[in-house]
Amino acid sequence: MAKSNSRRVLQINNAIIRDSLDDKPRDECGVFGIVAPKRQIARLIHFGLYALQHRGQESAGIAVWDGKDLGLRKSMGLVSEVFDDRILSQLQGYMGVGHVRYSTTGSSNLANAGPFEAHDPVLGYVVVAHNGNVVNASELREELLNAGVKLGGTTDTEVITHILALAPGANWHEKLYNGAKRLRGAFSLAVMTQHHVYAIRDPFGIRPLSVGQLNDGGGWIVCSETCALDTVDASYEFDVEPGEILELSESGAKTISRLPRWEAPEHQAALCATELFYIARPDSNISGRNVYMVREELGRWLAREHSVEADLVIGVPDSGIPAAAGYAQESGLPYREGIIKNRYIGRTFIQPDPQMRRRSVQLKLNPLRPILEGKRVVVVDDSIVRGNTTRGIVSMLRTIGGAREVHLRISAPPILHPCVLGIDTGTYEELIANRLTVEQIRQHVDADSLGFLSADNFVTASGINKNRLCLACFNGHYPIDFKYVPGGAKLAMESL
């Protein structure tokens, strides 16, 4: 198809300040794609992105196609800050893709906000929303620059988009296959062309990607998590298989290609373990398992592995709560809500002075003294990354909550290695478990006792076969080879 002469682009550049209070792994992105010829789909994408907001809070974008024009809106900020009724009414189309972003490659600015678009002179536009991290993005970027392609940002998603657009092929089936097989790393893609929406997942299925159908039968959806399907009144149909390229149309979804595998033959797949204990929403289903139920089971195994005499169990909001409930059920200890989260301290919060910075944890979390005072408390959380936030939580449970003893239990193994496949865990130097023993971490956070779930029990509790999980952040066995840059888990792409 010839290039369209009309293109609507609306974008605003708002500053973003990262939330320094969250000492947790962060995911890179959430993606949502839909084809529904009988619907105006911008609002459906909008609702889907709301459901995926936990996967990225730095920027949001929607691209739609109405058969003639490409409409694109992206900006820094939350979904609610980027889109309103006026903007959504301008995004007219029956196909589209959406994106929310947290940067793990490329800086946090508008030039790196998705979705990205490129153009083939014969086949027309291709628009890409991406979740993951492509470890050979630097060499692909250099190849594009040498070919005269102008790149506006530093993110691997922009590189992926142009690699797909420039790949050899007489049609998009061939181009998508030839382009995607050159990518190495984690990529779950929602791709829109001028005729179809496609779903593409890397050969190890590192990041989740699911397909659903609108319950009125009028369209098909691909999204990062099944919670987005519930939000737009769609039914879950199946997960995109590792290495699969799907074409979505009004009539359904069909496989058009299978991507070749890279190394790590011991892995049948390599779903990221972090999705299970922290990243995914608890009401999502991943690899056939409900995330909330997995986290409860993690808590049960944690209680079996690290029991302690105590008076009650509490969870650190929000992601520690399901595991805390499981710990309480298994241990026979009562579960109580002992920490209240202030849900209005968001990612743009700025600590105004040094004294307030020291009390930053209390600004976001506050203990319930009537529940905790004089009690021996088991505190369940999902992970310890750098340790500063955990230390603040233990301190406030003692000083403000009045807890007599604080026994810290973590529903994942120690994070010893940085992630290079789309999760921001920090560098080797920043990971407290890489620098300190468990006893030294206990002393650092000032807990009376500390227990991490073992890797073997984590796998058992997950209900997923070990050779279908990526446990690299625990054991350093990555499903792909990559070049580690001293001083961090940063690949060359991130230093651009």
C-alpha positions in Angstrom: 0.0 0.0 0.0 1.2 3.5 -0.8 2.2 5.8 2.0 -0.7 7.7 3.5 -0.5 11.5 3.2 -2.2 12.1 6.5 -0.9 11.4 10.0 -2.1 12.8 13.3 0.5 13.1 16.0 -0.2 14.7 19.4 2.5 14.7 22.1 3.4 16.6 25.2 6.8 16.5 27.0 6.2 16.4 30.8 9.0 15.8 33.2 9.2 12.6 35.1 10.9 12.1 38.5 11.4 8.5 39.6 10.0 7.4 42.9 13.0 6.9 45.1 10.8 5.2 47.8 10.4 1.9 45.9 13.3 -0.5 46.5 11.8 -3.1 44.2 12.4 -4.7 40.8 10.7 -2.7 38.1 9.3 -3.9 34.8 10.0 -2.1 31.5 6.6 -1.9 29.9 3.1 -3.1 29.3 1.6 -3.6 25.8 -1.9 -3.8 24.5 -3.1 -4.4 20.9 -6.6 -4.8 19.4 -8.3 -5.3 16.1 -12.1 -4.7 16.2 -13.5 -3.5 12.9 -17.0 -2.6 14.4 -15.6 -0.5 17.2 -13.8 2.7 18.0 -11.0 1.2 19.9 -9.0 4.1 21.5 -11.0 3.9 24.7 -10.6 0.2 24.9 -6.8 0.6 24.6 -7.0 3.4 27.2 -8.8 1.1 29.7 -6.3 -1.7 28.9 -3.4 0.5 29.6 -5.0 1.5 32.9 -5.0 -2.2 33.9 -1.3 -2.4 32.9 -0.2 0.8 34.6 1.8 -1.1 37.2 4.2 -2.3 34.5 5.3 1.2 33.7 4.6 4.7 35.0 6.9 7.0 33.0 5.1 7.3 29.7 2.0 6.1 27.9 1.0 6.0 24.2 -1.7 4.9 21.9 -1.6 4.5 18.1 -4.7 3.8 16.0 -5.4 3.1 12.3 -8.8 3.8 10.7 -8.0 2.5 7.2 -6.6 5.8 6.0 -4.7 7.7 8.6 -2.4 6.8 11.5 -3.3 8.5 14.8 -0.6 8.6 17.5 -0.6 10.1 21.0 2.2 9.6 23.5 3.5 11.6 26.4 5.4 11.4 29.6 3.2 10.6 32.6 0.6 8.2 33.8 -2.2 7.0 31.6 -4.6 9.4 33.4 -2.3 12.3 32.7 -1.7 11.6 29.0 -5.3 10.9 27.9 -8.6 12.6 28.4 -12.0 12.5 26.6 -10.8 15.2 24.1 -7.7 13.3 23.1 -9.4 10.0 22.9 -12.1 11.4 20.7 -9.4 12.4 18.2 -7.9 8.9 18.0 -10.3 7.4 15.5 -9.6 3.8 14.4 -10.6 0.1 14.5 -7.0 -1.2 15.1 -4.5 0.0 17.5 -1.7 -0.7 20.0 -0.9 0.9 23.3 2.2 1.1 25.6 3.1 2.0 29.1 6.8 2.4 29.9 9.3 2.1 32.7 12.8 2.7 31.3 15.4 -0.1 31.7 17.2 0.8 28.4 17.3 4.4 27.3 16.7 7.5 29.4 13.3 8.6 30.7 12.2 11.2 28.1 9.6 11.6 25.3 12.1 10.5 22.6 11.9 7.0 24.2 8.2 6.8 24.8 6.3 4.2 22.9 4.7 3.1 20.7 7.2 3.6 17.8 6.4 3.8 14.1 8.4 3.2 11.0 7.4 3.1 7.3 8.0 0.7 4.4 7.5 2.5 1.0 5.4 -0.4 -0.4 3.7 -1.9 2.6 3.1 1.2 4.7 3.3 1.8 8.4 4.4 -0.6 11.1 3.9 0.5 14.8 5.5 -1.4 17.7 4.8 -1.6 21.4 7.5 -3.7 23.2 8.0 -5.3 26.6 11.4 -6.7 27.4 15.0 -5.9 26.6 16.9 -6.9 23.5 20.6 -7.5 24.4 21.9 -7.1 20.8 20.2 -3.7 20.4 23.5 -1.8 20.3 24.9 -3.6 17.3 21.5 -3.4 15.5 21.4 0.3 16.3 24.8 0.8 14.7 23.7 -1.1 11.7 20.7 1.2 11.3 22.7 4.3 11.7 25.2 3.1 9.1 22.3 2.5 6.8 21.2 6.2 7.2 18.3 5.6 9.5 17.6 8.5 11.8 16.9 7.5 15.3 15.4 10.0 17.8 15.9 8.1 21.0 18.1 5.5 22.8 15.6 2.7 23.5 15.7 -0.8 22.0 12.0 -0.5 21.1 12.8 2.1 18.4 15.6 -0.2 17.1 13.2 -3.1 16.9 10.6 -1.1 15.0 13.1 -0.1 12.3 14.6 -3.6 12.1 11.2 -5.0 11.4 10.4 -2.3 8.8 13.7 -2.8 7.0 13.7 -6.6 7.1 13.6 -8.4 3.7 10.2 -9.7 2.6 7.4 -9.2 0.1 4.8 -8.9 2.8 4.6 -8.3 6.5 4.5 -12.0 7.4 8.0 -12.4 5.8 9.3 -9.1 7.2 8.2 -9.7 10.7 9.7 -13.2 10.7 13.0 -12.1 9.1 13.3 -9.1 11.4 12.3 -10.8 14.7 14.6 -13.7 14.3 17.5 -11.2 14.4 16.5 -10.0 17.9 18.2 -11.7 20.9 16.7 -11.1 24.4 13.3 -10.6 25.8 10.6 -9.3 23.6 6.8 -9.5 23.7 5.5 -7.3 21.0 2.2 -5.9 19.9 2.6 -4.8 16.3 0.2 -2.9 14.1 0.4 -2.7 10.3 -2.2 -1.1 7.9 -4.1 -4.4 7.7 -3.5 -6.5 10.9 -2.3 -6.5 14.5 0.4 -9.1 15.3 1.6 -10.6 18.5 5.3 -11.7 18.7 7.0 -13.4 21.6 10.7 -14.3 21.9 11.7 -17.9 21.6 12.0 -18.4 25.4 8.8 -16.5 26.3 10.6 -14.5 28.9 7.9 -11.8 29.3 4.2 -12.8 29.4 1.9 -12.2 26.4 -1.8 -13.3 26.2 -4.6 -13.3 23.6 -8.2 -12.7 24.3 -11.5 -12.0 22.5 -14.0 -9.3 23.2 -17.1 -10.9 24.7 -19.4 -9.4 22.1 -17.4 -11.3 19.5 -16.3 -8.2 17.7 -12.6 -8.2 18.1 -9.3 -9.8 19.3 -6.7 -8.5 21.8 -3.1 -9.1 22.7 -1.8 -7.8 26.0 0.9 -8.2 28.6 -1.4 -9.6 31.3 -4.8 -11.1 31.5 -6.0 -8.5 34.0 -6.3 -6.1 31.0 -8.7 -8.5 29.3 -11.0 -8.4 32.3 -11.0 -4.6 32.2 -12.2 -4.4 28.6 -14.8 -7.2 28.9 -12.8 -9.7 27.0 -12.3 -13.4 27.6 -8.9 -15.0 27.9 -8.2 -17.5 25.0 -4.6 -18.5 25.3 -1.0 -17.4 25.8 1.3 -16.6 22.8 3.7 -19.5 22.7 7.5 -18.8 23.0 8.8 -18.0 19.5 5.3 -17.6 18.0 4.2 -14.9 15.6 0.4 -14.5 15.6 -1.8 -12.6 13.2 -4.9 -11.1 14.7 -8.0 -10.3 12.7 -11.7 -10.0 13.3 -12.1 -13.7 12.7 -9.5 -14.8 15.2 -5.8 -15.4 15.7 -3.6 -17.7 13.6 0.1 -18.6 13.8 2.1 -17.4 10.8 5.6 -18.2 11.9 7.8 -19.7 14.6 11.1 -18.0 15.5 14.3 -20.0 15.7 15.8 -20.7 19.2 19.1 -19.3 20.5 21.2 -21.0 23.1 20.3 -22.5 26.5 19.0 -25.8 25.3 18.2 -26.9 28.9 15.3 -24.4 28.9 12.0 -25.4 27.2 11.0 -21.8 28.0 12.3 -19.1 30.4 9.4 -17.2 31.9 10.8 -14.5 34.2 10.4 -15.5 37.9 10.0 -11.9 38.9 6.6 -11.8 37.2 5.4 -14.4 39.7 6.6 -12.9 43.0 6.4 -9.2 42.2 5.7 -7.7 38.7 2.4 -9.1 37.5 -0.9 -8.0 39.0 -2.3 -10.7 41.4 -5.5 -11.0 39.5 -3.6 -12.0 36.3 -3.0 -15.5 35.1 0.5 -16.5 33.8 1.4 -19.8 32.3 -1.9 -21.2 33.5 -1.4 -20.1 37.1 -3.3 -17.3 39.0 -0.6 -15.0 40.3 -2.4 -14.4 43.7 -2.6 -18.1 44.3 1.1 -18.6 43.4 2.1 -15.9 45.9 0.0 -17.5 48.6 1.7 -20.8 47.9 5.1 -19.0 48.1 4.1 -17.9 51.5 3.1 -21.4 52.6 6.5 -22.8 51.6 8.2 -19.9 53.3 6.4 -20.8 56.5 7.5 -24.4 56.2 11.1 -23.4 55.5 11.4 -20.5 58.1 9.0 -21.0 61.0 9.3 -18.8 64.1 7.5 -18.2 67.4 5.4 -15.1 66.9 2.1 -13.5 67.7 0.9 -12.5 64.2 1.8 -12.2 60.5 1.5 -9.0 58.5 2.4 -8.3 54.8 4.1 -5.3 53.3 1.6 -3.6 50.9 0.8 -4.5 48.2 2.8 -7.4 46.8 3.8 -8.9 50.1 0.1 -9.4 51.2 -0.7 -12.7 49.3 2.4 -14.4 50.6 1.7 -13.1 54.1 -1.7 -14.7 53.9 -0.2 -18.0 52.8 2.4 -17.8 55.6 -0.3 -17.3 58.2 -2.4 -20.1 56.9 0.5 -22.6 57.0 1.9 -21.4 60.3 -1.4 -21.1 62.1 -0.6 -17.6 63.2 -3.3 -14.9 62.8 -3.0 -12.6 59.8 -3.6 -8.9 60.5 -3.3 -5.8 58.5 -0.4 -4.1 60.3 0.8 -1.6 57.7 -1.3 1.0 55.9 -0.2 2.3 52.5 -0.7 5.9 51.5 -1.9 5.4 47.9 -1.6 9.1 47.1 2.2 9.3 47.3 3.1 8.5 43.7 6.1 8.2 41.5 6.5 12.0 41.2 6.8 12.6 44.9 9.8 14.8 45.8 11.3 14.8 49.4 11.6 18.5 50.2 14.5 18.4 52.7 16.9 15.9 54.3 14.8 15.3 57.3 11.8 14.4 55.1 14.0 12.1 53.0 15.0 10.2 56.1 11.4 9.6 56.9 10.4 8.8 53.3 9.3 5.3 54.1 6.8 6.5 56.7 5.3 8.9 54.2 4.3 6.0 52.1 3.7 3.3 54.7 2.4 3.7 58.2 2.2 1.0 60.9 -1.0 0.3 63.0 0.2 0.6 66.5 -2.9 -0.9 68.1 -2.2 -4.1 66.1 1.6 -4.2 66.6 2.4 -2.8 70.0 4.2 -5.3 72.2 3.8 -8.1 69.6 6.3 -10.5 68.0 5.6 -9.8 64.4 6.3 -11.8 61.2 6.7 -9.4 58.4 6.4 -10.9 54.9 7.7 -9.1 51.8 8.3 -10.3 48.3 12.0 -9.3 47.9 14.9 -7.2 49.1 16.9 -5.5 46.3 19.0 -2.7 47.8 17.8 -3.0 51.4 17.3 0.7 52.3 13.5 0.6 52.2 13.4 -2.7 54.2 15.5 -1.2 56.9 13.1 1.8 57.1 10.1 -0.6 57.4 11.7 -2.6 60.2 12.6 0.7 62.0 9.1 2.1 61.8 7.5 -1.1 63.0 9.7 -0.9 66.1 9.7 2.9 66.8 6.2 3.8 65.6 4.3 0.6 65.7 5.8 -0.6 69.0 6.6 -4.1 67.8 8.6 -6.1 70.4 10.2 -8.4 67.8 10.3 -8.1 64.0 10.9 -11.4 62.0 11.4 -10.7 58.3 10.4 -13.3 55.8 11.0 -12.9 52.0 8.9 -14.9 49.6 11.6 -15.1 46.9 15.3 -16.2 47.1 18.0 -13.6 47.5 18.5 -11.5 44.3 22.2 -12.0 43.6 22.4 -11.1 39.9 21.1 -8.2 37.9 18.5 -8.7 35.1 19.4 -7.9 31.5 16.0 -9.0 30.1 13.7 -6.2 31.0 13.6 -6.0 34.8 15.4 -3.1 36.6 17.0 -4.8 39.6 20.0 -2.6 39.9 23.7 -3.5 39.4 25.8 -6.1 41.1 27.2 -3.3 43.3 23.7 -2.2 44.3 22.3 -5.7 45.1 22.6 -6.1 48.9 22.4 -9.9 48.7 25.4 -9.9 46.3 27.5 -7.9 48.9 26.3 -9.3 52.2 25.4 -12.7 53.7 21.9 -13.3 55.0 23.1 -12.7 58.6 24.8 -9.5 57.5 21.6 -8.4 55.8 19.6 -9.2 58.9 22.0 -6.9 60.9 21.8 -4.2 58.3 17.9 -4.1 58.3 17.9 -4.6 62.1 15.5 -7.6 62.1 15.4 -10.1 64.9 15.5 -12.9 62.2 15.5 -13.1 58.5 14.6 -15.9 56.1 14.5 -16.1 52.3 12.6 -18.8 50.4 15.0 -21.2 48.7 15.2 -21.4 45.0 14.0 -25.1 45.0 11.0 -24.3 47.1 10.3 -21.2 45.0 10.1 -23.5 41.9 7.9 -26.0 43.7 5.5 -23.3 45.0 5.3 -21.8 41.5 3.9 -25.0 40.0 6.0 -24.4 36.9 8.7 -26.8 35.8 12.2 -25.5 36.5 13.3 -25.7 32.9 10.4 -23.4 32.0 11.5 -20.5 34.3 14.3 -17.9 34.1 15.8 -17.9 37.6 18.9 -15.9 36.6 18.4 -13.2 39.2 18.8 -16.0 41.8 21.4 -18.3 40.3 23.1 -16.3 37.4 22.1 -18.9 34.8 20.8 -16.6 32.0 19.0 -18.2 29.0 21.1 -16.1 26.7 24.7 -14.9 26.4 25.4 -11.2 26.9 28.2 -8.9 27.6 28.2 -7.6 31.2 29.5 -4.1 31.5 31.5 -3.6 34.8 29.8 -1.2 37.1 26.3 -2.5 36.3 24.0 -4.8 34.5 23.9 -2.2 31.8 24.4 -3.3 28.2 26.0 -1.1 25.7 22.6 0.1 24.7 22.1 1.8 28.0 25.2 3.9 27.8 24.2 5.6 24.6 
